[in-house]
């Protein structure tokens, strides 16, 4: 069954959101890179790639359902933060927003009787649980080290291990 235009439009909008997250995490990576935090920068680069893959998952799905992918402009991301902690907090807030958007999409798919889209979106539901959890852990762990030089160096090294 070819995808309904209402669903196609909503999924295209989510592609833009995921690419926005890609851009936003890349900006966080650049910020940390400029502050010589190579581990944090590496972690956010990996995360930005994850977001690109999320966008591509939706992109491939729309095409597989006979829809049309419409790419729109990506808003310029924030580039400065008042502290390292505020970067971690922004990332967590971003994930909470995305979770809400995925839930809205599932509700739309349900109300339109689009079972295939609902099943496809289940992957995102699971993914958001993981993404929220890691983003929250980053916030809590950063608070735990209380901005001590030693703590920041160790945490930077730890996050830099992400593949
Ligand atoms: Fe694609 Fe981190 O949400």
Boltz pocket constraint, residues with backbone or C-beta under 6 A from the ligand:
constraints:
  - pocket:
      binder: B
      contacts: [[A, 18], [A, 21], [A, 50], [A, 51], [A, 54], [A, 95], [A, 98], [A, 131]]
      max_distance: 6.0
